[in-house]
Amino acid sequence: MGIKNFFKNAFDDMKESAKAQHEVDKANWDAAKAESKSQWEEAKAMGDPNRRKAVFQAERDKQIAEANERKAAAEARIDTATKN
């Protein structure tokens, strides 16, 4: 293998590596752009008072349901402990 082939292979490898990195960068850019747009749309939707109230109510309902599950689990443990 001569020096000419060595450099040819090295430059071909660099070219392919640059292409692959470009694809990664492009995918990351598209993902960041999509995330930014989704954040913008969510913020815009939260400007609507009815939408904001609905989102907060859904969050409160979720928290109430989780608290009720914890309460039921605790009561079951109490029943188990008192029966023995």
A tleap script that builds the chain and sets N, CA, C and O, in Angstrom:
source leaprc.protein.ff14SB
mol = sequence {
  NMET GLY ILE LYS ASN PHE PHE LYS ASN ALA
  PHE ASP ASP MET LYS GLU SER ALA LYS ALA
  GLN HIE GLU VAL ASP LYS ALA ASN TRP ASP
  ALA ALA LYS ALA GLU SER LYS SER GLN TRP
  GLU GLU ALA LYS ALA MET GLY ASP PRO ASN
  ARG ARG LYS ALA VAL PHE GLN ALA GLU ARG
  ASP LYS GLN ILE ALA GLU ALA ASN GLU ARG
  LYS ALA ALA ALA GLU ALA ARG ILE ASP THR
  ALA THR LYS CASN
}
set mol.1.N position { 0.853 -1.169 0.000 }
set mol.1.CA position { 0.000 0.000 0.000 }
set mol.1.C position { 0.894 1.226 0.000 }
set mol.1.O position { 1.751 1.397 0.867 }
set mol.2.N position { 0.679 2.055 -0.973 }
set mol.2.CA position { 1.499 3.252 -1.087 }
set mol.2.C position { 0.910 4.408 -0.299 }
set mol.2.O position { -0.204 4.347 0.219 }
set mol.3.N position { 1.689 5.435 -0.235 }
set mol.3.CA position { 1.280 6.631 0.503 }
set mol.3.C position { 0.055 7.275 -0.146 }
set mol.3.O position { -0.798 7.851 0.529 }
set mol.4.N position { -0.006 7.161 -1.484 }
set mol.4.CA position { -1.144 7.732 -2.212 }
set mol.4.C position { -2.444 7.050 -1.788 }
set mol.4.O position { -3.443 7.726 -1.539 }
set mol.5.N position { -2.440 5.730 -1.703 }
set mol.5.CA position { -3.644 4.988 -1.280 }
set mol.5.C position { -3.993 5.278 0.176 }
set mol.5.O position { -5.164 5.363 0.544 }
set mol.6.N position { -2.952 5.430 0.999 }
set mol.6.CA position { -3.186 5.733 2.404 }
set mol.6.C position { -3.973 7.029 2.550 }
set mol.6.O position { -4.974 7.079 3.264 }
set mol.7.N position { -3.511 8.079 1.868 }
set mol.7.CA position { -4.207 9.364 1.967 }
set mol.7.C position { -5.574 9.327 1.305 }
set mol.7.O position { -6.515 9.960 1.782 }
set mol.8.N position { -5.687 8.586 0.204 }
set mol.8.CA position { -6.980 8.461 -0.459 }
set mol.8.C position { -7.988 7.813 0.495 }
set mol.8.O position { -9.112 8.298 0.628 }
set mol.9.N position { -7.600 6.739 1.149 }
set mol.9.CA position { -8.482 6.060 2.102 }
set mol.9.C position { -8.802 6.971 3.295 }
set mol.9.O position { -9.938 7.007 3.769 }
set mol.10.N position { -7.804 7.696 3.769 }
set mol.10.CA position { -8.015 8.586 4.910 }
set mol.10.C position { -9.022 9.676 4.558 }
set mol.10.O position { -9.922 9.967 5.345 }
set mol.11.N position { -8.876 10.274 3.388 }
set mol.11.CA position { -9.801 11.332 2.981 }
set mol.11.C position { -11.198 10.783 2.698 }
set mol.11.O position { -12.193 11.453 2.972 }
set mol.12.N position { -11.277 9.578 2.156 }
set mol.12.CA position { -12.590 8.951 1.960 }
set mol.12.C position { -13.277 8.701 3.301 }
set mol.12.O position { -14.476 8.939 3.445 }
set mol.13.N position { -12.511 8.220 4.280 }
set mol.13.CA position { -13.075 8.001 5.619 }
set mol.13.C position { -13.561 9.310 6.229 }
set mol.13.O position { -14.639 9.360 6.821 }
set mol.14.N position { -12.764 10.372 6.084 }
set mol.14.CA position { -13.169 11.675 6.626 }
set mol.14.C position { -14.434 12.177 5.939 }
set mol.14.O position { -15.311 12.750 6.585 }
set mol.15.N position { -14.526 11.960 4.625 }
set mol.15.CA position { -15.703 12.399 3.879 }
set mol.15.C position { -16.952 11.673 4.368 }
set mol.15.O position { -17.991 12.297 4.581 }
set mol.16.N position { -16.853 10.362 4.545 }
set mol.16.CA position { -17.998 9.595 5.022 }
set mol.16.C position { -18.359 9.968 6.460 }
set mol.16.O position { -19.536 10.026 6.814 }
set mol.17.N position { -17.354 10.215 7.273 }
set mol.17.CA position { -17.605 10.625 8.647 }
set mol.17.C position { -18.309 11.979 8.687 }
set mol.17.O position { -19.217 12.186 9.492 }
set mol.18.N position { -17.895 12.889 7.830 }
set mol.18.CA position { -18.527 14.207 7.776 }
set mol.18.C position { -19.981 14.085 7.322 }
set mol.18.O position { -20.850 14.781 7.846 }
set mol.19.N position { -20.253 13.216 6.362 }
set mol.19.CA position { -21.630 13.003 5.909 }
set mol.19.C position { -22.491 12.440 7.043 }
set mol.19.O position { -23.618 12.885 7.260 }
set mol.20.N position { -21.947 11.462 7.757 }
set mol.20.CA position { -22.699 10.860 8.858 }
set mol.20.C position { -22.959 11.889 9.959 }
set mol.20.O position { -24.059 11.945 10.509 }
set mol.21.N position { -21.952 12.700 10.280 }
set mol.21.CA position { -22.131 13.723 11.299 }
set mol.21.C position { -23.152 14.763 10.858 }
set mol.21.O position { -23.915 15.279 11.675 }
set mol.22.N position { -23.164 15.068 9.561 }
set mol.22.CA position { -24.150 16.009 9.032 }
set mol.22.C position { -25.569 15.477 9.232 }
set mol.22.O position { -26.474 16.234 9.582 }
set mol.23.N position { -25.761 14.181 9.012 }
set mol.23.CA position { -27.068 13.577 9.221 }
set mol.23.C position { -27.482 13.662 10.695 }
set mol.23.O position { -28.640 13.939 11.006 }
set mol.24.N position { -26.532 13.423 11.592 }
set mol.24.CA position { -26.820 13.521 13.030 }
set mol.24.C position { -27.201 14.957 13.377 }
set mol.24.O position { -28.187 15.193 14.075 }
set mol.25.N position { -26.422 15.905 12.892 }
set mol.25.CA position { -26.697 17.314 13.167 }
set mol.25.C position { -28.054 17.733 12.622 }
set mol.25.O position { -28.793 18.471 13.273 }
set mol.26.N position { -28.377 17.257 11.425 }
set mol.26.CA position { -29.660 17.589 10.810 }
set mol.26.C position { -30.814 17.023 11.629 }
set mol.26.O position { -31.821 17.701 11.835 }
set mol.27.N position { -30.674 15.786 12.097 }
set mol.27.CA position { -31.724 15.167 12.914 }
set mol.27.C position { -31.887 15.915 14.235 }
set mol.27.O position { -33.009 16.150 14.684 }
set mol.28.N position { -30.759 16.292 14.861 }
set mol.28.CA position { -30.832 17.046 16.110 }
set mol.28.C position { -31.475 18.412 15.896 }
set mol.28.O position { -32.260 18.869 16.727 }
set mol.29.N position { -31.144 19.059 14.789 }
set mol.29.CA position { -31.725 20.363 14.478 }
set mol.29.C position { -33.236 20.244 14.296 }
set mol.29.O position { -33.992 21.054 14.830 }
set mol.30.N position { -33.673 19.242 13.547 }
set mol.30.CA position { -35.105 19.032 13.327 }
set mol.30.C position { -35.832 18.741 14.638 }
set mol.30.O position { -36.948 19.215 14.851 }
set mol.31.N position { -35.201 17.963 15.513 }
set mol.31.CA position { -35.809 17.653 16.809 }
set mol.31.C position { -35.931 18.911 17.664 }
set mol.31.O position { -36.964 19.141 18.294 }
set mol.32.N position { -34.877 19.722 17.686 }
set mol.32.CA position { -34.910 20.959 18.475 }
set mol.32.C position { -35.970 21.913 17.930 }
set mol.32.O position { -36.666 22.584 18.692 }
set mol.33.N position { -36.082 21.966 16.617 }
set mol.33.CA position { -37.080 22.827 15.991 }
set mol.33.C position { -38.497 22.372 16.351 }
set mol.33.O position { -39.359 23.196 16.656 }
set mol.34.N position { -38.732 21.068 16.314 }
set mol.34.CA position { -40.050 20.526 16.656 }
set mol.34.C position { -40.374 20.759 18.131 }
set mol.34.O position { -41.507 21.099 18.471 }
set mol.35.N position { -39.380 20.577 19.009 }
set mol.35.CA position { -39.606 20.824 20.431 }
set mol.35.C position { -39.940 22.282 20.682 }
set mol.35.O position { -40.824 22.597 21.479 }
set mol.36.N position { -39.230 23.170 20.001 }
set mol.36.CA position { -39.472 24.597 20.159 }
set mol.36.C position { -40.883 24.955 19.717 }
set mol.36.O position { -41.576 25.720 20.388 }
set mol.37.N position { -41.305 24.402 18.592 }
set mol.37.CA position { -42.649 24.683 18.098 }
set mol.37.C position { -43.709 24.140 19.056 }
set mol.37.O position { -44.726 24.793 19.290 }
set mol.38.N position { -43.474 22.952 19.608 }
set mol.38.CA position { -44.452 22.387 20.537 }
set mol.38.C position { -44.546 23.231 21.803 }
set mol.38.O position { -45.638 23.426 22.338 }
set mol.39.N position { -43.410 23.734 22.287 }
set mol.39.CA position { -43.443 24.604 23.469 }
set mol.39.C position { -44.205 25.888 23.161 }
set mol.39.O position { -44.973 26.373 23.993 }
set mol.40.N position { -43.996 26.432 21.980 }
set mol.40.CA position { -44.696 27.649 21.580 }
set mol.40.C position { -46.200 27.409 21.519 }
set mol.40.O position { -46.982 28.216 22.022 }
set mol.41.N position { -46.603 26.305 20.906 }
set mol.41.CA position { -48.026 25.993 20.781 }
set mol.41.C position { -48.652 25.765 22.158 }
set mol.41.O position { -49.781 26.192 22.403 }
set mol.42.N position { -47.927 25.095 23.055 }
set mol.42.CA position { -48.454 24.886 24.400 }
set mol.42.C position { -48.613 26.217 25.135 }
set mol.42.O position { -49.620 26.447 25.804 }
set mol.43.N position { -47.614 27.087 25.004 }
set mol.43.CA position { -47.688 28.398 25.664 }
set mol.43.C position { -48.834 29.225 25.092 }
set mol.43.O position { -49.548 29.909 25.825 }
set mol.44.N position { -48.998 29.153 23.781 }
set mol.44.CA position { -50.086 29.886 23.130 }
set mol.44.C position { -51.443 29.350 23.597 }
set mol.44.O position { -52.374 30.122 23.827 }
set mol.45.N position { -51.549 28.042 23.732 }
set mol.45.CA position { -52.807 27.445 24.177 }
set mol.45.C position { -53.104 27.817 25.627 }
set mol.45.O position { -54.267 27.961 26.004 }
set mol.46.N position { -52.076 27.971 26.430 }
set mol.46.CA position { -52.281 28.330 27.834 }
set mol.46.C position { -52.731 29.782 27.977 }
set mol.46.O position { -53.162 30.184 29.058 }
set mol.47.N position { -52.640 30.560 26.930 }
set mol.47.CA position { -53.132 31.930 26.966 }
set mol.47.C position { -54.649 31.986 27.005 }
set mol.47.O position { -55.221 32.991 27.425 }
set mol.48.N position { -55.298 30.931 26.577 }
set mol.48.CA position { -56.754 30.838 26.613 }
set mol.48.C position { -57.172 30.461 28.036 }
set mol.48.O position { -56.806 29.384 28.508 }
set mol.49.N position { -57.920 31.308 28.723 }
set mol.49.CA position { -58.276 31.030 30.123 }
set mol.49.C position { -59.004 29.703 30.314 }
set mol.49.O position { -58.758 29.002 31.296 }
set mol.50.N position { -59.883 29.352 29.404 }
set mol.50.CA position { -60.615 28.092 29.539 }
set mol.50.C position { -59.686 26.894 29.405 }
set mol.50.O position { -59.812 25.913 30.138 }
set mol.51.N position { -58.763 26.981 28.474 }
set mol.51.CA position { -57.790 25.894 28.284 }
set mol.51.C position { -56.898 25.751 29.517 }
set mol.51.O position { -56.624 24.639 29.968 }
set mol.52.N position { -56.448 26.888 30.057 }
set mol.52.CA position { -55.581 26.873 31.235 }
set mol.52.C position { -56.313 26.245 32.425 }
set mol.52.O position { -55.743 25.430 33.151 }
set mol.53.N position { -57.572 26.629 32.619 }
set mol.53.CA position { -58.365 26.068 33.721 }
set mol.53.C position { -58.516 24.557 33.565 }
set mol.53.O position { -58.406 23.809 34.537 }
set mol.54.N position { -58.768 24.119 32.337 }
set mol.54.CA position { -58.944 22.686 32.090 }
set mol.54.C position { -57.655 21.915 32.386 }
set mol.54.O position { -57.695 20.830 32.967 }
set mol.55.N position { -56.524 22.476 31.989 }
set mol.55.CA position { -55.239 21.806 32.237 }
set mol.55.C position { -54.973 21.705 33.734 }
set mol.55.O position { -54.585 20.647 34.229 }
set mol.56.N position { -55.181 22.803 34.452 }
set mol.56.CA position { -54.947 22.783 35.889 }
set mol.56.C position { -55.925 21.861 36.604 }
set mol.56.O position { -55.543 21.190 37.562 }
set mol.57.N position { -57.171 21.812 36.164 }
set mol.57.CA position { -58.155 20.919 36.778 }
set mol.57.C position { -57.768 19.464 36.537 }
set mol.57.O position { -57.897 18.631 37.434 }
set mol.58.N position { -57.299 19.159 35.346 }
set mol.58.CA position { -56.863 17.793 35.054 }
set mol.58.C position { -55.693 17.405 35.960 }
set mol.58.O position { -55.636 16.276 36.449 }
set mol.59.N position { -54.769 18.324 36.182 }
set mol.59.CA position { -53.633 18.054 37.067 }
set mol.59.C position { -54.114 17.824 38.506 }
set mol.59.O position { -53.638 16.914 39.186 }
set mol.60.N position { -55.053 18.647 38.959 }
set mol.60.CA position { -55.588 18.458 40.310 }
set mol.60.C position { -56.319 17.119 40.434 }
set mol.60.O position { -56.183 16.429 41.445 }
set mol.61.N position { -57.087 16.754 39.418 }
set mol.61.CA position { -57.793 15.472 39.433 }
set mol.61.C position { -56.805 14.303 39.516 }
set mol.61.O position { -57.039 13.326 40.227 }
set mol.62.N position { -55.714 14.420 38.787 }
set mol.62.CA position { -54.676 13.384 38.813 }
set mol.62.C position { -54.077 13.272 40.208 }
set mol.62.O position { -53.889 12.168 40.718 }
set mol.63.N position { -53.779 14.405 40.824 }
set mol.63.CA position { -53.205 14.390 42.172 }
set mol.63.C position { -54.182 13.805 43.186 }
set mol.63.O position { -53.770 13.076 44.088 }
set mol.64.N position { -55.471 14.115 43.052 }
set mol.64.CA position { -56.492 13.565 43.954 }
set mol.64.C position { -56.572 12.048 43.795 }
set mol.64.O position { -56.661 11.320 44.784 }
set mol.65.N position { -56.539 11.575 42.557 }
set mol.65.CA position { -56.602 10.138 42.309 }
set mol.65.C position { -55.391 9.428 42.915 }
set mol.65.O position { -55.534 8.359 43.507 }
set mol.66.N position { -54.203 10.015 42.771 }
set mol.66.CA position { -53.003 9.414 43.354 }
set mol.66.C position { -53.097 9.385 44.881 }
set mol.66.O position { -52.712 8.398 45.507 }
set mol.67.N position { -53.608 10.466 45.481 }
set mol.67.CA position { -53.758 10.520 46.936 }
set mol.67.C position { -54.758 9.458 47.408 }
set mol.67.O position { -54.543 8.813 48.434 }
set mol.68.N position { -55.839 9.282 46.666 }
set mol.68.CA position { -56.833 8.265 47.035 }
set mol.68.C position { -56.243 6.864 46.949 }
set mol.68.O position { -56.557 6.013 47.782 }
set mol.69.N position { -55.391 6.611 45.953 }
set mol.69.CA position { -54.735 5.309 45.826 }
set mol.69.C position { -53.811 5.060 47.017 }
set mol.69.O position { -53.783 3.960 47.569 }
set mol.70.N position { -53.055 6.088 47.410 }
set mol.70.CA position { -52.157 5.953 48.566 }
set mol.70.C position { -52.958 5.701 49.840 }
set mol.70.O position { -52.562 4.902 50.688 }
set mol.71.N position { -54.093 6.397 49.963 }
set mol.71.CA position { -54.948 6.228 51.144 }
set mol.71.C position { -55.498 4.806 51.195 }
set mol.71.O position { -55.504 4.179 52.254 }
set mol.72.N position { -55.962 4.294 50.051 }
set mol.72.CA position { -56.499 2.941 50.002 }
set mol.72.C position { -55.414 1.914 50.343 }
set mol.72.O position { -55.686 0.942 51.048 }
set mol.73.N position { -54.213 2.117 49.861 }
set mol.73.CA position { -53.115 1.196 50.165 }
set mol.73.C position { -52.789 1.238 51.655 }
set mol.73.O position { -52.532 0.199 52.263 }
set mol.74.N position { -52.798 2.424 52.240 }
set mol.74.CA position { -52.517 2.548 53.673 }
set mol.74.C position { -53.609 1.878 54.494 }
set mol.74.O position { -53.315 1.200 55.478 }
set mol.75.N position { -54.864 2.060 54.103 }
set mol.75.CA position { -55.962 1.429 54.829 }
set mol.75.C position { -55.891 -0.088 54.734 }
set mol.75.O position { -56.217 -0.788 55.692 }
set mol.76.N position { -55.465 -0.599 53.578 }
set mol.76.CA position { -55.307 -2.043 53.415 }
set mol.76.C position { -54.201 -2.560 54.331 }
set mol.76.O position { -54.334 -3.637 54.912 }
set mol.77.N position { -53.125 -1.813 54.463 }
set mol.77.CA position { -52.046 -2.212 55.369 }
set mol.77.C position { -52.522 -2.174 56.819 }
set mol.77.O position { -52.152 -3.034 57.618 }
set mol.78.N position { -53.340 -1.181 57.157 }
set mol.78.CA position { -53.885 -1.089 58.518 }
set mol.78.C position { -54.766 -2.295 58.817 }
set mol.78.O position { -54.660 -2.899 59.885 }
set mol.79.N position { -55.638 -2.643 57.871 }
set mol.79.CA position { -56.528 -3.795 58.049 }
set mol.79.C position { -55.715 -5.078 58.223 }
set mol.79.O position { -56.042 -5.915 59.064 }
set mol.80.N position { -54.656 -5.229 57.426 }
set mol.80.CA position { -53.813 -6.414 57.520 }
set mol.80.C position { -53.121 -6.459 58.879 }
set mol.80.O position { -53.015 -7.522 59.490 }
set mol.81.N position { -52.661 -5.328 59.340 }
set mol.81.CA position { -51.930 -5.282 60.622 }
set mol.81.C position { -52.860 -5.524 61.800 }
set mol.81.O position { -52.445 -6.144 62.779 }
set mol.82.N position { -54.085 -5.063 61.743 }
set mol.82.CA position { -55.010 -5.208 62.879 }
set mol.82.C position { -55.636 -6.595 62.938 }
set mol.82.O position { -56.073 -7.006 64.013 }
set mol.83.N position { -55.699 -7.328 61.848 }
set mol.83.CA position { -56.287 -8.669 61.828 }
set mol.83.C position { -55.349 -9.700 62.436 }
set mol.83.O position { -55.810 -10.749 62.888 }
set mol.84.N position { -54.075 -9.441 62.462 }
set mol.84.CA position { -53.109 -10.426 62.987 }
set mol.84.C position { -52.924 -10.279 64.445 }
set mol.84.O position { -52.150 -11.023 65.047 }
savepdb mol mol.pdb
quit
